[in-house]
Amino acid sequence: MLKGAAGGAAIHLEGFRLLWRQRGLWPLAVVPVLFGVLAVALAGVLVVGYWGELWALASGWTPLWQADAWYDWLWIGPARALFALLDAALFVALAAAAILAAWLVANVLAAPFLDVLSRRVEAIVSGAVTDLAEEGLSATLRDAGRSMLEELRKLAFFVSVQASIAAFGILVPGGALIAAPAMTVFTILFLPLDYAGYTLDRRRLRFAERRRWVLTHRAPMLGYGAAAFATFVVPGLNFLALPVLVVSGTLLALRTPLPAGGEPVPGEAGARGGRDREAESER
C-alpha cells in the first residue's frame, strides 16, 4: 500500500523532469498556467471578500450553550473549543473546494491545450498516441469540443459531490466530524481522475469506467492525488502545477492497467524510451 502510494506520488517528479527537458512542450504549458492564475486569483478574492458569509455557513450548525452555573463551564468550555476547531476545519474545506472548483473551471477553458500537451507526452513516452477518434479537421474540432464537455462533466460531478458532503456537515449535528475529512479524501481521489482524463478520453472510457479504474488502483491514486492536492496549498506552486499535473497524469494513465484491459507502459522501459527519444529530438 505504502509502496504503491509512494510510486503514485513520485510520478509528479518524473512529469516535471519530462516537461523541463522537452522545451517543445513549454508553449502548450504557458496558456493553462495563465488560465489557472486568473481563476485562482479570482476565487481567492471572492473567498476573502465573502469570508464572513462563508464562515457563517461553516459555523451555522454549531449549538449555542448557556451556562447556568460556574461549573457548567467545565464542559461547555472544552465543547466550545472543540466545535470552534470543527468550524475552522469545515471553513477551510469549503474555501479549498471553492478554489479547486475555480481551478477546474480554468481546466475547462484550457482543455484543448492540455489535450494536445497530453498527446505529445504520450508520443514521447510511448512512441505513438492511442486515439480511437476519427481523423480530419472536423474530427479535431469535435475532439476539442468533447474535451471541454468532458471537463464540464467532471466539474459537475466534483461540485455535486462536494456540495452534498458540505450539506451533510452543515445540516447534520456532528456531521463536520465526517464532512471535512471526507471532502479532502474525495478531492484526493478525484485529482487522478481529472488529470489522467485526457489520456483516458482518447481511449473512449466511460466516466463509470474511469471511476472504477481509480478505485481499483487506490494506492497509487491516493499517492498521486495527495501529492497533487499538496500543490494547491503551497502559494505560487498551485499556479505552475497544472501542466505538470497533466504530464504526470498522462504517465499515470499509461502505466496503470485500464478497465478495458489496456496494458501499462512499464516504468523503466517507458522512461528509457522517453529518454532515447528526448536525446534524439535534442540532436
TORBA-829365 format. One line per 10 residues: number of its first residue (from 0); for each residue x, y, z of N, C-alpha, C, O. Coordinates in steps of 0.1 Angstrom, whole numbers, plus 5000, padded with zeros to 4 digits. Layout:
# TORBA-829365
NUM = X:Y:Z:X:Y:Z:X:Y:Z:X:Y:Z; ...
# end
This chain:
# TORBA-829365
0 = 5008:4988:5000:5000:5000:5000:5009:5013:5000:5007:5022:4992; 5018:5013:5010:5027:5025:5011:5036:5026:4998:5039:5037:4993; 5041:5014:4993:5050:5015:4982:5042:5020:4970:5047:5028:4962; 5029:5015:4968:5021:5020:4957:5018:5034:4958:5018:5041:4948; 5015:5039:4970:5012:5053:4972:5025:5062:4969:5024:5072:4963; 5036:5057:4973:5049:5064:4971:5052:5065:4956:5056:5075:4950; 5049:5054:4949:5051:5054:4934:5042:5063:4927:5046:5070:4918; 5029:5064:4932:5020:5074:4926:5024:5088:4928:5023:5096:4919; 5029:5091:4940:5034:5105:4943:5046:5108:4935:5048:5119:4930; 5055:5098:4933:5068:5101:4925:5066:5104:4911:5075:5110:4904
10 = 5054:5100:4905:5052:5103:4891:5052:5118:4888:5055:5122:4877; 5048:5126:4898:5048:5141:4896:5062:5146:4893:5064:5154:4885; 5072:5140:4901:5086:5145:4899:5091:5141:4885:5098:5148:4878; 5087:5129:4881:5091:5124:4867:5084:5133:4856:5090:5136:4846; 5071:5136:4859:5064:5145:4849:5071:5159:4849:5072:5165:4838; 5075:5164:4860:5082:5177:4860:5095:5176:4852:5098:5185:4844; 5103:5166:4854:5116:5164:4847:5113:5163:4832:5121:5169:4824; 5103:5156:4828:5100:5154:4814:5096:5168:4808:5101:5171:4797; 5087:5175:4815:5083:5188:4810:5095:5198:4809:5096:5206:4800; 5104:5197:4819:5115:5206:4819:5125:5204:4807:5130:5213:4802
20 = 5127:5191:4804:5136:5187:4794:5131:5190:4780:5138:5194:4771; 5118:5188:4778:5112:5189:4765:5107:5204:4763:5095:5207:4766; 5115:5212:4758:5112:5226:4756:5100:5228:4746:5093:5239:4746; 5099:5219:4737:5088:5220:4727:5074:5219:4734:5064:5223:4728; 5074:5215:4746:5061:5214:4754:5058:5227:4761:5046:5229:4765; 5067:5236:4762:5066:5248:4770:5054:5257:4765:5046:5262:4773; 5053:5259:4752:5042:5268:4748:5029:5263:4752:5020:5271:4755; 5027:5250:4751:5014:5244:4755:5012:5245:4770:5000:5245:4774; 5022:5246:4778:5021:5247:4792:5018:5261:4797:5012:5263:4808; 5022:5272:4789:5020:5285:4793:5005:5290:4794:5001:5296:4804
30 = 4998:5286:4784:4984:5291:4784:4976:5285:4796:4969:5293:4802; 4976:5272:4799:4969:5267:4811:4974:5274:4824:4965:5276:4833; 4987:5278:4825:4991:5285:4837:4985:5298:4838:4981:5302:4849; 4983:5305:4827:4977:5318:4827:4962:5317:4831:4957:5325:4839; 4955:5307:4826:4941:5305:4830:4941:5301:4845:4932:5306:4852; 4950:5293:4849:4950:5289:4863:4952:5301:4873:4946:5302:4883; 4962:5310:4869:4965:5322:4877:4952:5330:4878:4949:5335:4889; 4946:5333:4867:4934:5342:4868:4923:5335:4876:4916:5342:4884; 4920:5322:4874:4909:5315:4881:4912:5315:4896:4903:5318:4904; 4924:5311:4900:4927:5310:4915:4927:5324:4921:4922:5326:4932
40 = 4932:5334:4914:4932:5348:4919:4918:5352:4922:4915:5358:4932; 4909:5350:4912:4895:5354:4913:4888:5347:4925:4881:5353:4933; 4891:5334:4926:4885:5326:4937:4890:5331:4950:4882:5332:4960; 4903:5334:4951:4909:5339:4963:4903:5352:4968:4900:5354:4979; 4901:5361:4958:4894:5374:4961:4880:5372:4966:4876:5379:4976; 4873:5363:4960:4859:5360:4964:4859:5354:4978:4850:5358:4986; 4868:5345:4981:4868:5339:4994:4871:5349:5005:4865:5349:5016; 4881:5358:5002:4885:5368:5012:4873:5378:5013:4870:5383:5024; 4867:5382:5002:4857:5392:5002:4844:5387:5009:4837:5395:5015; 4841:5374:5008:4829:5369:5014:4832:5359:5026:4825:5349:5028
50 = 4844:5361:5032:4847:5352:5043:4837:5351:5054:4835:5341:5060; 4831:5363:5057:4821:5363:5067:4809:5354:5064:4805:5346:5073; 4804:5355:5052:4793:5346:5048:4797:5332:5048:4789:5323:5052; 4810:5329:5043:4814:5315:5043:4816:5310:5057:4813:5298:5059; 4821:5318:5066:4822:5314:5080:4809:5311:5086:4807:5302:5094; 4799:5320:5083:4785:5317:5088:4780:5304:5083:4773:5297:5091; 4783:5301:5071:4778:5288:5065:4785:5277:5072:4778:5266:5074; 4798:5278:5075:4805:5267:5081:4802:5265:5096:4802:5254:5101; 4798:5276:5103:4796:5275:5117:4782:5276:5121:4778:5276:5133; 4773:5277:5111:4758:5278:5115:4752:5267:5122:4742:5268:5128
60 = 4759:5255:5121:4753:5243:5127:4757:5242:5142:4751:5234:5149; 4767:5250:5146:4772:5249:5160:4761:5252:5170:4755:5263:5170; 4759:5244:5180:4749:5247:5190:4754:5258:5200:4766:5259:5202; 4744:5265:5205:4748:5276:5215:4744:5271:5229:4733:5267:5232; 4754:5270:5237:4752:5265:5251:4752:5277:5261:4759:5287:5259; 4743:5276:5270:4742:5286:5281:4747:5280:5294:4742:5269:5298; 4755:5287:5301:4760:5282:5314:4751:5288:5325:4750:5300:5328; 4744:5279:5332:4735:5283:5343:4743:5284:5356:4738:5290:5366; 4754:5278:5357:4763:5278:5369:4777:5278:5365:4781:5275:5353; 4786:5282:5374:4800:5283:5370:4806:5270:5366:4815:5269:5358
70 = 4801:5259:5373:4807:5246:5370:4803:5240:5356:4809:5231:5351; 4793:5247:5350:4789:5243:5336:4800:5245:5326:4801:5239:5316; 4809:5255:5330:4820:5258:5321:4830:5247:5320:4838:5247:5311; 4830:5238:5329:4839:5227:5329:4837:5218:5317:4847:5213:5312; 4825:5218:5312:4823:5210:5299:4819:5219:5288:4822:5216:5276; 4813:5231:5291:4809:5240:5280:4822:5246:5273:4823:5247:5261; 4832:5249:5281:4844:5255:5276:4851:5246:5266:4854:5250:5255; 4854:5233:5270:4861:5224:5261:4852:5221:5249:4857:5219:5237; 4838:5220:5251:4830:5217:5240:4830:5229:5229:4830:5226:5217; 4830:5241:5234:4831:5253:5225:4844:5253:5217:4844:5255:5205
80 = 4855:5249:5224:4868:5249:5218:4868:5238:5207:4873:5240:5196; 4862:5226:5210:4862:5216:5200:4853:5220:5188:4858:5217:5177; 4842:5225:5190:4833:5229:5179:4839:5241:5171:4837:5242:5159; 4847:5249:5178:4854:5260:5170:4864:5254:5161:4865:5259:5150; 4871:5244:5165:4881:5237:5156:4874:5230:5145:4878:5231:5133; 4862:5224:5147:4854:5218:5137:4849:5228:5127:4849:5226:5115; 4845:5240:5132:4840:5250:5123:4852:5255:5114:4850:5257:5102; 4863:5257:5120:4875:5261:5112:4879:5251:5102:4882:5255:5090; 4878:5238:5105:4881:5228:5095:4871:5228:5084:4875:5226:5072; 4859:5229:5087:4849:5230:5076:4850:5242:5068:4848:5242:5056
90 = 4854:5254:5074:4856:5266:5067:4867:5264:5057:4866:5268:5045; 4878:5258:5062:4890:5256:5053:4886:5247:5041:4890:5249:5030; 4878:5236:5045:4874:5227:5034:4866:5234:5024:4867:5231:5012; 4856:5242:5028:4848:5250:5019:4856:5259:5010:4854:5260:4998; 4865:5266:5016:4874:5276:5009:4883:5268:4999:4884:5273:4987; 4888:5257:5003:4896:5249:4994:4888:5243:4982:4893:5243:4971; 4876:5239:4985:4867:5234:4975:4864:5245:4965:4863:5243:4953; 4862:5258:4970:4859:5269:4961:4870:5272:4952:4869:5274:4940; 4882:5272:4957:4894:5274:4949:4897:5263:4939:4900:5266:4928; 4895:5251:4944:4896:5239:4934:4886:5240:4923:4889:5236:4912
100 = 4874:5244:4927:4863:5245:4916:4867:5255:4906:4865:5253:4894; 4873:5267:4911:4877:5277:4901:4889:5271:4893:4890:5274:4881; 4897:5263:4899:4908:5257:4891:4903:5248:4881:4908:5247:4869; 4892:5240:4884:4886:5231:4874:4880:5239:4863:4879:5234:4851; 4874:5250:4866:4868:5259:4855:4880:5263:4846:4878:5263:4833; 4891:5267:4851:4903:5270:4843:4907:5258:4834:4911:5260:4823; 4906:5246:4840:4909:5234:4832:4899:5233:4820:4903:5228:4810; 4887:5236:4822:4877:5236:4811:4881:5245:4800:4881:5241:4788; 4885:5257:4803:4889:5267:4793:4902:5262:4786:4904:5265:4774; 4911:5256:4794:4924:5252:4789:4924:5238:4783:4935:5233:4779
110 = 4913:5231:4783:4912:5217:4779:4918:5214:4765:4926:5205:4764; 4915:5222:4755:4922:5219:4742:4937:5219:4742:4943:5211:4736; 4943:5229:4750:4957:5230:4751:4963:5218:4759:4973:5213:4755; 4956:5215:4769:4961:5204:4778:4959:5190:4771:4968:5181:4773; 4949:5189:4762:4948:5177:4755:4959:5175:4745:4965:5164:4744; 4963:5186:4738:4975:5185:4729:4988:5182:4737:4996:5174:4733; 4989:5188:4749:5001:5185:4757:5001:5171:4761:5012:5165:4761; 4990:5165:4765:4989:5151:4769:4993:5142:4757:5000:5132:4758; 4988:5145:4745:4991:5138:4733:5006:5137:4731:5012:5127:4728; 5012:5149:4732:5027:5150:4729:5035:5142:4739:5045:5136:4736
120 = 5030:5142:4752:5037:5135:4762:5036:5120:4759:5046:5112:4760; 5024:5115:4755:5022:5101:4752:5031:5097:4740:5036:5086:4740; 5032:5106:4730:5041:5103:4719:5055:5102:4723:5063:5093:4718; 5060:5110:4732:5074:5109:4737:5076:5097:4744:5087:5090:4742; 5067:5093:4753:5069:5082:4762:5067:5068:4755:5074:5059:4757; 5056:5068:4747:5052:5055:4741:5056:5054:4726:5056:5043:4721; 5060:5065:4720:5063:5064:4706:5052:5066:4697:5054:5068:4685; 5039:5065:4702:5027:5067:4694:5016:5071:4703:5017:5070:4716; 5005:5076:4697:4994:5081:4705:4982:5072:4702:4978:5070:4691; 4976:5066:4712:4964:5058:4711:4952:5067:4711:4949:5074:4721
130 = 4945:5068:4700:4933:5076:4699:4923:5069:4690:4926:5066:4679; 4912:5066:4696:4901:5059:4689:4892:5069:4681:4882:5064:4676; 4895:5082:4681:4887:5091:4674:4890:5091:4659:4900:5085:4654; 4881:5097:4651:4883:5098:4637:4893:5109:4634:4896:5117:4642; 4899:5108:4622:4908:5118:4617:4901:5129:4609:4890:5127:4604; 4908:5140:4607:4903:5151:4599:4900:5163:4607:4900:5163:4619; 4898:5175:4600:4896:5187:4607:4883:5187:4615:4883:5192:4627; 4873:5182:4609:4860:5182:4617:4861:5173:4629:4855:5176:4639; 4868:5162:4628:4870:5153:4639:4879:5160:4650:4876:5159:4662; 4888:5168:4646:4897:5175:4655:4889:5186:4663:4890:5187:4675
140 = 4880:5193:4656:4871:5202:4662:4862:5196:4672:4859:5201:4683; 4856:5184:4668:4847:5177:4677:4855:5172:4689:4849:5172:4700; 4867:5168:4687:4875:5163:4699:4878:5175:4708:4877:5173:4721; 4881:5187:4703:4883:5198:4712:4870:5201:4720:4871:5204:4732; 4859:5201:4713:4846:5203:4720:4843:5192:4730:4838:5195:4741; 4846:5180:4726:4844:5169:4735:4853:5170:4748:4849:5166:4759; 4865:5175:4746:4874:5176:4757:4868:5186:4767:4869:5184:4779; 4863:5197:4762:4857:5207:4771:4844:5202:4777:4842:5204:4789; 4836:5194:4770:4824:5188:4775:4827:5178:4786:4821:5178:4797; 4838:5170:4784:4842:5161:4795:4847:5168:4807:4844:5164:4818
150 = 4854:5179:4805:4858:5187:4817:4846:5193:4825:4846:5193:4837; 4836:5197:4817:4823:5202:4824:4817:5191:4831:4811:5193:4842; 4816:5179:4826:4810:5167:4833:4818:5164:4846:4812:5162:4856; 4831:5165:4845:4839:5162:4857:4837:5173:4867:4836:5170:4879; 4836:5186:4863:4834:5197:4872:4820:5195:4879:4819:5197:4891; 4810:5192:4871:4796:5190:4877:4797:5178:4887:4790:5180:4898; 4804:5168:4884:4805:5156:4893:4812:5161:4906:4807:5158:4917; 4823:5168:4905:4830:5172:4916:4822:5182:4925:4821:5180:4937; 4816:5192:4919:4808:5202:4927:4796:5195:4933:4793:5198:4945; 4789:5186:4926:4777:5180:4932:4781:5171:4944:4774:5171:4954
160 = 4792:5163:4943:4796:5155:4955:4800:5164:4966:4797:5161:4978; 4809:5174:4964:4814:5182:4974:4802:5190:4981:4802:5191:4993; 4793:5194:4973:4782:5202:4979:4773:5192:4988:4768:5197:4998; 4772:5180:4984:4764:5170:4992:4771:5168:5005:4765:5167:5015; 4784:5166:5004:4792:5164:5017:4791:5176:5026:4789:5175:5038; 4793:5188:5020:4792:5200:5028:4778:5202:5034:4777:5206:5046; 4768:5199:5027:4754:5200:5032:4752:5190:5044:4746:5194:5054; 4758:5178:5043:4757:5169:5053:4764:5174:5066:4759:5173:5077; 4776:5180:5064:4783:5186:5075:4777:5197:5082:4778:5199:5094; 4769:5205:5074:4762:5217:5080:4749:5213:5086:4745:5218:5097
170 = 4741:5204:5080:4728:5201:5084:4727:5191:5095:4718:5191:5103; 4736:5181:5095:4735:5170:5104:4744:5173:5116:4756:5176:5115; 4738:5173:5128:4746:5176:5140:4758:5167:5141:4757:5155:5141; 4770:5173:5143:4782:5165:5144:4787:5160:5130:4797:5153:5129; 4780:5164:5120:4785:5160:5106:4798:5165:5102:4804:5159:5093; 4802:5176:5108:4815:5182:5104:4827:5173:5107:4837:5174:5101; 4824:5164:5117:4835:5154:5121:4838:5145:5109:4849:5140:5107; 4828:5143:5100:4829:5134:5089:4831:5142:5076:4839:5138:5067; 4825:5154:5075:4825:5162:5063:4838:5166:5058:4842:5165:5047; 4846:5173:5068:4859:5178:5064:4869:5168:5059:4874:5170:5048
180 = 4871:5157:5066:4880:5146:5060:4874:5140:5048:4882:5136:5039; 4861:5138:5047:4855:5132:5035:4857:5141:5023:4860:5136:5012; 4856:5154:5024:4858:5163:5013:4873:5162:5008:4876:5163:4997; 4882:5161:5018:4896:5160:5015:4899:5147:5007:4906:5147:4997; 4894:5136:5013:4897:5123:5006:4891:5122:4992:4897:5117:4983; 4879:5128:4991:4872:5127:4978:4880:5136:4968:4882:5132:4956; 4885:5147:4972:4893:5156:4963:4906:5148:4959:4910:5149:4948; 4912:5142:4969:4925:5134:4966:4922:5124:4955:4931:5122:4946; 4911:5116:4956:4908:5106:4947:4903:5112:4933:4904:5105:4923; 4898:5124:4934:4893:5130:4922:4904:5135:4913:4903:5135:4900
190 = 4915:5139:4919:4926:5146:4911:4932:5136:4900:4934:5141:4889; 4935:5123:4903:4940:5115:4893:4929:5112:4882:4932:5111:4870; 4917:5112:4886:4906:5111:4876:4906:5123:4867:4903:5121:4855; 4909:5134:4872:4909:5147:4864:4921:5147:4855:4919:5149:4843; 4933:5146:4860:4945:5149:4852:4949:5137:4843:4956:5139:4834; 4944:5125:4846:4946:5114:4836:4935:5114:4826:4935:5106:4817; 4925:5123:4827:4913:5122:4819:4916:5124:4804:4909:5118:4796; 4926:5132:4801:4928:5134:4786:4933:5121:4780:4928:5118:4769; 4941:5113:4786:4946:5101:4781:4934:5091:4781:4933:5083:4771; 4926:5090:4792:4915:5081:4792:4905:5085:4782:4898:5076:4776
200 = 4903:5098:4779:4893:5102:4770:4896:5097:4756:4887:5094:4748; 4909:5098:4752:4913:5093:4739:4910:5078:4737:4909:5073:4726; 4909:5071:4748:4906:5057:4748:4891:5054:4749:4887:5042:4750; 4883:5065:4749:4869:5064:4750:4863:5056:4762:4854:5049:4761; 4870:5058:4773:4865:5052:4785:4853:5060:4791:4854:5072:4792; 4842:5053:4794:4831:5060:4800:4835:5064:4814:4844:5059:4821; 4827:5074:4819:4830:5080:4832:4829:5070:4843:4837:5070:4853; 4820:5060:4842:4819:5050:4852:4831:5041:4852:4836:5037:4863; 4836:5038:4840:4848:5030:4839:4860:5037:4845:4869:5031:4851; 4861:5050:4844:4872:5058:4849:4872:5058:4864:4882:5057:4871
210 = 4859:5059:4870:4858:5059:4885:4862:5045:4890:4869:5044:4900; 4859:5035:4883:4862:5021:4887:4878:5019:4886:4884:5013:4894; 4884:5026:4876:4898:5025:4874:4905:5031:4886:4915:5026:4891; 4901:5043:4891:4907:5049:4902:4905:5041:4915:4915:5039:4922; 4893:5035:4917:4891:5028:4929:4898:5014:4929:4901:5009:4940; 4900:5009:4917:4907:4996:4916:4922:4997:4920:4928:4988:4926; 4928:5009:4917:4942:5011:4920:4943:5022:4930:4949:5033:4928; 4937:5020:4942:4936:5030:4952:4950:5035:4957:4951:5047:4960; 4959:5026:4959:4972:5030:4965:4979:5041:4956:4982:5052:4961; 4982:5038:4944:4989:5048:4936:4980:5061:4933:4985:5072:4932
220 = 4967:5059:4933:4958:5070:4931:4958:5079:4943:4958:5092:4942; 4958:5073:4955:4959:5081:4967:4973:5089:4968:4973:5100:4972; 4983:5082:4964:4996:5088:4964:4997:5100:4954:5002:5111:4958; 4992:5097:4942:4992:5108:4932:4983:5119:4936:4987:5131:4935; 4971:5116:4941:4962:5127:4945:4966:5135:4957:4965:5147:4957; 4973:5128:4967:4977:5135:4978:4989:5145:4975:4989:5156:4979; 4998:5141:4966:5009:5150:4962:5003:5161:4953:5008:5173:4954; 4993:5158:4945:4987:5169:4937:4979:5178:4946:4980:5191:4943; 4972:5173:4956:4965:5182:4965:4974:5191:4972:4970:5203:4975; 4986:5186:4976:4996:5195:4983:5000:5207:4975:5003:5217:4981
230 = 5000:5206:4962:5003:5218:4954:4994:5229:4955:4997:5241:4952; 4981:5226:4959:4971:5236:4960:4972:5245:4972:4967:5256:4973; 4980:5240:4982:4981:5247:4995:4995:5254:4996:4997:5261:5006; 5003:5253:4986:5016:5260:4985:5014:5272:4977:5012:5271:4965; 5015:5284:4982:5014:5297:4974:5024:5297:4963:5036:5295:4965; 5019:5300:4951:5027:5301:4939:5028:5288:4932:5028:5288:4920; 5030:5277:4939:5032:5264:4933:5019:5260:4926:5020:5254:4915; 5008:5263:4931:4995:5260:4925:4993:5266:4911:4986:5260:4903; 4999:5278:4909:4998:5284:4896:5006:5277:4885:5001:5276:4874; 5017:5271:4889:5025:5264:4879:5023:5249:4878:5029:5243:4869
240 = 5014:5244:4887:5013:5229:4887:5005:5223:4876:5007:5212:4873; 4996:5231:4870:4986:5225:4861:4992:5217:4850:4989:5205:4848; 5002:5223:4842:5007:5214:4831:5015:5203:4836:5015:5192:4830; 5022:5204:4848:5029:5193:4853:5020:5182:4857:5023:5170:4855; 5008:5185:4863:4998:5175:4867:4993:5168:4855:4990:5156:4856; 4991:5175:4844:4986:5168:4832:4997:5159:4826:4993:5148:4822; 5009:5163:4827:5020:5154:4822:5021:5142:4831:5021:5131:4826; 5021:5144:4844:5022:5132:4853:5009:5124:4852:5010:5112:4854; 4997:5130:4850:4985:5123:4849:4985:5114:4836:4980:5103:4836; 4992:5119:4826:4993:5111:4814:5002:5099:4817:4999:5088:4812
250 = 5013:5101:4824:5022:5090:4827:5014:5080:4836:5016:5068:4835; 5006:5085:4845:4999:5076:4854:4989:5067:4846:4988:5055:4849; 4982:5073:4836:4973:5065:4828:4980:5055:4819:4975:5044:4817; 4992:5059:4815:4999:5050:4806:5005:5038:4813:5006:5027:4807; 5007:5039:4826:5014:5028:4834:5005:5021:4843:5009:5012:4850; 4992:5024:4843:4982:5017:4852:4972:5010:4843:4966:5016:4834; 4970:4997:4845:4961:4989:4836:4947:4996:4836:4942:5000:4847; 4941:4997:4825:4928:5003:4823:4917:4992:4824:4920:4980:4823; 4905:4997:4827:4894:4987:4829:4891:4978:4816:4887:4967:4818; 4894:4984:4804:4892:4976:4792:4903:4967:4789:4903:4960:4779
260 = 4913:4966:4798:4924:4957:4796:4936:4963:4790:4945:4956:4786; 4937:4976:4789:4948:4983:4784:4961:4980:4792:4960:4979:4804; 4972:4978:4785:4984:4975:4792:4992:4987:4796:4992:4997:4788; 4997:4988:4808:5005:4999:4812:5019:5000:4805:5024:4989:4801; 5024:5012:4804:5038:5013:4799:5047:5010:4811:5046:5018:4821; 5056:5000:4810:5065:4997:4822:5073:5010:4825:5078:5017:4816; 5074:5013:4838:5080:5025:4842:5094:5026:4837:5098:5037:4831; 5103:5016:4839:5117:5017:4835:5118:5017:4820:5126:5025:4814; 5111:5008:4813:5112:5008:4798:5106:5021:4792:5112:5027:4783; 5095:5025:4798:5089:5038:4793:5098:5049:4795:5099:5058:4786
270 = 5104:5050:4806:5113:5062:4809:5125:5061:4800:5130:5071:4795; 5131:5049:4798:5142:5047:4790:5139:5051:4775:5147:5058:4769; 5128:5047:4770:5124:5050:4757:5122:5065:4755:5125:5071:4745; 5116:5071:4766:5114:5086:4765:5127:5093:4765:5128:5103:4758; 5137:5088:4773:5150:5095:4773:5157:5094:4759:5163:5103:4754; 5155:5082:4753:5161:5080:4740:5155:5089:4730:5162:5096:4722; 5142:5091:4730:5135:5100:4721:5138:5114:4724:5139:5122:4715; 5140:5118:4737:5144:5131:4740:5157:5135:4735:5159:5145:4729; 5167:5125:4737:5180:5128:4732:5180:5129:4717:5187:5138:4711; 5172:5121:4710:5172:5122:4695:5166:5136:4691:5171:5142:4682
280 = 5155:5140:4698:5149:5153:4695:5159:5164:4697:5159:5174:4690; 5167:5163:4708:5176:5174:4711:5188:5175:4701:5192:5186:4697; 5191:5163:4695:5202:5163:4685:5196:5169:4672:5203:5170:4662
# end
